[in-house]
Amino acid sequence: MAQPSFGGLRVLALESRRATEIAALITTFGGAPRVAPSLREVPLEVNSDALDFAAALMLDEFDVVVFLTGVGARALMAVVESACPREVFAAALARTKVAARGPKPMAVLRELQVPVWVTAPEPNTWRELIAALDAKSDERPLAGARVAVQEYGVSNVEFLDALRARGAHVKPVPVYQWTLPEDIQPLRDAVTAVTRAEVDVVILTSGVQLAHLFQVAGQMGVEDELRRGLQHTVIASIGPTTSEEIARRGLIADLEASHPKMGVLVREAAERSADVIGTKRAAGEPPSAGDHTQ
């Protein structure tokens, strides 16, 4: 079976930590990569919310604790350990019902030897998590439950609202936040490339990447031009949460990975992008500058 290929299409990725890896993948699958790191993780300078959470947890003031990310769970541990021993924190968690959104927070909880009450099935979005919590309502209804939610990057307002709609008393616990990289020039160049029709495919491994691309475009005064440029590209999303952010920007994810892994996303984008571009152009959408479709 022939290997999927971008066929020379110009592919923009906004990956940061794995920038080198995604560029190599795009090249392997016949694309011309442009990588513009779009974010960095910054621990909150004032961790009062995390410390307040830990103190309340020790007093058994929560019925359910929800962990949304592995990185956030580790960051929370680092903050809490400044105030109490890890084993004391783990014992307090073990006295509550603990929910994990996906395998990464699960791994942290296994290290702590904390039993996990609820896990979200793939694709591990807040919707699967809320459904899994609903399925356990016979053991612990959300109505009246005191629920702490470890947040990641930006607050997941829809998840928090879903908990509150079920009658839960919710305490968000922000541990770290996403911010723009120190050097935003690659992002500025990426915005310019999209507006000039110099990008054929955009690969998104998180919704925050797109939010930051639009933030930079706003600073440049070309947000509308960016949106129009993106409408003429193939937008590849790693999963439903990222696709929701794409939709919030007035755009449509042209393809979504069958499994939320970067390698799967790049491979499937290579397999389908030429056809998607062809369909868009056949429908009369303006082609990118220099038609690279094979």
C-alpha positions as CSV (number, residue, x, y, z in Angstrom):
1,M,0.0,0.0,0.0
2,A,1.4,3.4,-1.0
3,Q,2.3,5.8,1.9
4,P,-0.1,8.7,2.2
5,S,1.4,11.9,0.9
6,F,0.8,15.6,1.0
7,G,2.1,15.8,-2.5
8,G,4.1,18.9,-1.8
9,L,1.4,20.9,-0.1
10,R,2.5,23.6,2.3
11,V,1.7,22.6,5.8
12,L,1.5,24.9,8.8
13,A,1.8,23.5,12.3
14,L,1.6,25.5,15.5
15,E,3.1,22.9,17.8
16,S,5.6,24.0,20.5
17,R,7.0,21.2,22.6
18,R,7.1,18.8,19.7
19,A,7.9,21.2,16.9
20,T,10.8,19.3,15.6
21,E,8.9,16.0,15.6
22,I,5.9,17.4,13.7
23,A,8.1,19.0,11.1
24,A,9.8,15.7,10.5
25,L,6.5,13.9,10.2
26,I,5.2,16.4,7.7
27,T,8.4,16.0,5.7
28,T,8.1,12.2,5.8
29,F,4.6,12.4,4.4
30,G,5.6,14.6,1.5
31,G,4.7,18.0,2.9
32,A,6.6,21.3,3.0
33,P,6.5,22.2,6.7
34,R,6.2,25.6,8.3
35,V,6.3,25.4,12.1
36,A,5.4,28.4,14.3
37,P,5.4,27.6,18.0
38,S,2.3,29.1,19.4
39,L,2.3,28.7,23.2
40,R,4.2,28.0,26.3
41,E,3.0,26.7,29.7
42,V,3.6,29.1,32.6
43,P,2.8,28.1,36.2
44,L,0.6,30.6,37.9
45,E,2.8,33.0,40.0
46,V,0.2,33.1,42.7
47,N,-1.1,29.6,43.6
48,S,-3.6,30.6,46.2
49,D,-6.4,28.7,44.5
50,A,-4.4,25.5,44.5
51,L,-3.3,25.9,48.1
52,D,-6.9,26.7,49.2
53,F,-8.0,23.6,47.3
54,A,-5.4,21.5,49.2
55,A,-6.5,22.9,52.6
56,A,-10.1,22.2,51.8
57,L,-9.4,18.7,50.6
58,M,-7.6,17.9,53.9
59,L,-10.8,18.9,55.7
60,D,-12.8,16.5,53.4
61,E,-14.7,19.5,51.9
62,F,-15.0,17.9,48.4
63,D,-17.0,15.0,47.3
64,V,-15.5,14.7,43.8
65,V,-12.2,15.9,42.4
66,V,-11.7,16.1,38.6
67,F,-8.3,16.0,36.9
68,L,-8.3,17.3,33.3
69,T,-4.7,17.0,32.3
70,G,-1.5,15.2,33.3
71,V,0.6,18.4,33.1
72,G,-1.9,20.2,35.3
73,A,-2.0,17.3,37.8
74,R,1.8,17.4,38.2
75,A,1.8,21.1,38.5
76,L,-0.8,20.9,41.2
77,M,1.3,18.3,43.0
78,A,4.3,20.6,42.9
79,V,2.3,23.5,44.5
80,V,0.7,21.3,47.1
81,E,4.0,19.7,48.2
82,S,5.1,23.2,49.3
83,A,2.4,23.0,52.0
84,C,2.0,19.3,52.9
85,P,3.6,15.9,52.3
86,R,2.7,14.1,49.1
87,E,1.4,11.1,51.0
88,V,-0.9,13.2,53.1
89,F,-2.3,14.8,49.9
90,A,-2.7,11.4,48.3
91,A,-4.5,10.0,51.3
92,A,-7.0,13.0,51.2
93,L,-7.6,12.4,47.5
94,A,-8.2,8.7,48.2
95,R,-11.1,9.7,50.6
96,T,-12.9,11.4,47.7
97,K,-14.3,10.2,44.4
98,V,-11.6,11.0,41.8
99,A,-12.4,11.5,38.1
100,A,-9.8,11.7,35.2
101,R,-10.4,13.0,31.7
102,G,-7.8,10.8,30.0
103,P,-4.8,8.6,30.2
104,K,-2.3,11.4,31.2
105,P,-3.9,12.4,34.5
106,M,-4.6,8.7,35.1
107,A,-0.9,8.1,35.0
108,V,-0.2,10.7,37.6
109,L,-2.9,9.3,39.9
110,R,-1.5,5.8,39.5
111,E,1.9,7.2,40.7
112,L,0.1,8.6,43.7
113,Q,-1.7,5.2,44.2
114,V,-5.0,7.1,44.3
115,P,-8.0,5.0,43.2
116,V,-9.9,6.5,40.2
117,W,-13.6,6.4,40.4
118,V,-14.5,7.7,36.9
119,T,-12.5,7.9,33.6
120,A,-13.7,9.4,30.3
121,P,-13.5,7.1,27.3
122,E,-12.0,8.2,24.0
123,P,-11.8,10.8,22.6
124,N,-11.5,12.0,26.2
125,T,-13.4,15.3,25.9
126,W,-15.5,16.9,28.6
127,R,-18.6,15.4,27.0
128,E,-17.4,11.9,27.6
129,L,-16.4,12.8,31.1
130,I,-19.7,14.3,32.0
131,A,-21.5,11.3,30.6
132,A,-19.3,9.0,32.7
133,L,-20.1,11.0,35.8
134,D,-23.8,10.8,34.9
135,A,-23.5,7.0,34.6
136,K,-22.2,6.9,38.2
137,S,-25.1,9.0,39.6
138,D,-26.4,6.0,41.6
139,E,-23.2,6.1,43.6
140,R,-22.7,9.8,43.9
141,P,-25.2,12.2,42.2
142,L,-23.8,15.5,41.0
143,A,-26.8,17.3,42.5
144,G,-25.5,18.8,45.7
145,A,-22.0,17.4,45.2
146,R,-18.9,19.6,46.1
147,V,-16.7,19.3,43.0
148,A,-13.2,20.6,42.5
149,V,-11.9,20.8,38.9
150,Q,-8.2,21.0,38.1
151,E,-8.1,23.4,35.1
152,Y,-5.7,23.5,32.2
153,G,-4.6,26.5,30.2
154,V,-8.0,28.2,29.8
155,S,-11.1,27.5,31.8
156,N,-13.5,24.9,30.2
157,V,-16.6,26.9,30.7
158,E,-18.9,24.3,29.0
159,F,-17.8,21.6,31.4
160,L,-18.1,23.8,34.5
161,D,-21.6,24.9,33.3
162,A,-22.6,21.2,32.7
163,L,-21.6,20.4,36.3
164,R,-23.5,23.3,37.7
165,A,-26.6,22.5,35.5
166,R,-26.6,19.1,37.4
167,G,-26.7,20.9,40.7
168,A,-23.0,20.6,41.6
169,H,-21.2,23.2,43.7
170,V,-18.1,23.7,41.5
171,K,-14.6,25.1,42.5
172,P,-12.3,25.6,39.6
173,V,-8.6,25.0,40.6
174,P,-6.4,26.8,38.0
175,V,-2.9,25.5,38.2
176,Y,-1.1,26.7,35.0
177,Q,-1.9,28.9,32.1
178,W,-1.1,29.1,28.5
179,T,0.6,32.2,27.2
180,L,2.2,33.3,23.9
181,P,5.8,32.3,23.3
182,E,8.5,34.8,24.2
183,D,9.3,35.1,20.4
184,I,6.1,35.7,18.5
185,Q,7.7,36.5,15.2
186,P,7.2,33.0,13.8
187,L,3.5,33.3,14.6
188,R,3.4,36.7,12.9
189,D,5.0,35.2,9.9
190,A,2.5,32.4,9.9
191,V,-0.4,34.8,10.0
192,T,1.1,36.7,7.0
193,A,1.6,33.5,5.1
194,V,-2.1,32.4,5.6
195,T,-3.4,35.8,4.6
196,R,-1.2,35.7,1.4
197,A,-2.5,32.2,0.5
198,E,1.0,30.7,1.1
199,V,-0.4,27.9,3.3
200,D,-2.4,24.9,2.0
201,V,-2.9,22.9,5.2
202,V,-3.1,23.9,8.9
203,I,-2.6,21.2,11.5
204,L,-3.9,21.9,15.0
205,T,-3.1,19.7,18.0
206,S,-4.9,22.0,20.5
207,G,-7.5,24.7,20.4
208,V,-5.2,27.1,22.2
209,Q,-2.9,27.1,19.2
210,L,-5.7,28.6,17.0
211,A,-6.7,31.0,19.8
212,H,-3.1,32.3,19.9
213,L,-2.9,32.6,16.1
214,F,-6.0,34.8,16.2
215,Q,-4.6,36.8,19.1
216,V,-1.5,37.6,17.2
217,A,-3.6,38.4,14.1
218,G,-5.6,40.8,16.2
219,Q,-2.5,42.6,17.3
220,M,-1.6,42.9,13.7
221,G,-5.0,44.2,12.7
222,V,-5.7,41.3,10.2
223,E,-8.0,39.0,12.1
224,D,-10.7,39.0,9.3
225,E,-8.0,38.5,6.7
226,L,-6.7,35.5,8.7
227,R,-10.2,34.0,8.9
228,R,-10.7,34.4,5.1
229,G,-7.3,32.8,4.5
230,L,-8.0,29.8,6.7
231,Q,-11.3,29.2,4.9
232,H,-9.2,28.4,1.8
233,T,-6.9,25.9,3.6
234,V,-7.4,22.4,4.8
235,I,-7.9,22.6,8.6
236,A,-6.9,19.4,10.3
237,S,-8.0,18.9,14.0
238,I,-6.6,16.4,16.5
239,G,-10.0,15.9,18.1
240,P,-13.5,17.2,19.2
241,T,-12.2,19.8,21.7
242,T,-10.0,21.4,19.1
243,S,-12.8,21.2,16.5
244,E,-15.0,23.1,18.9
245,E,-12.5,26.0,19.1
246,I,-12.3,26.0,15.3
247,A,-16.0,26.3,15.1
248,R,-16.0,29.2,17.7
249,R,-13.7,31.0,15.3
250,G,-16.4,30.7,12.5
251,L,-14.4,28.0,10.7
252,I,-14.9,24.3,10.0
253,A,-12.5,21.4,10.7
254,D,-12.1,19.7,7.3
255,L,-10.9,16.6,9.0
256,E,-10.5,15.3,12.5
257,A,-8.1,12.5,13.5
258,S,-9.6,9.1,14.0
259,H,-7.4,8.8,17.2
260,P,-6.2,11.8,19.1
261,K,-2.5,11.3,18.4
262,M,-0.2,13.7,16.5
263,G,1.2,10.9,14.3
264,V,-2.3,9.8,13.4
265,L,-3.4,13.3,12.6
266,V,-0.4,14.1,10.3
267,R,-0.8,10.7,8.5
268,E,-4.5,11.2,7.9
269,A,-4.0,14.8,6.9
270,A,-1.5,13.6,4.3
271,E,-4.0,11.0,3.1
272,R,-6.9,13.4,2.7
273,S,-5.7,16.9,2.2
274,A,-5.2,16.8,-1.6
275,D,-8.8,15.6,-2.1
276,V,-10.2,18.2,0.3
277,I,-8.3,21.0,-1.5
278,G,-9.5,19.7,-4.8
279,T,-13.1,19.7,-3.6
280,K,-12.8,23.2,-2.3
281,R,-11.3,24.5,-5.5
282,A,-13.8,22.6,-7.6
283,A,-16.5,24.4,-5.6
284,G,-15.0,27.7,-6.8
285,E,-13.0,28.7,-3.8
286,P,-9.8,30.6,-4.6
287,P,-6.7,28.4,-4.9
288,S,-3.6,29.1,-2.8
289,A,-0.9,31.1,-4.5
290,G,0.8,28.5,-6.7
291,D,-1.4,25.4,-6.9
292,H,0.5,22.7,-5.1
293,T,-2.2,20.0,-5.3
294,Q,-0.8,16.9,-7.1
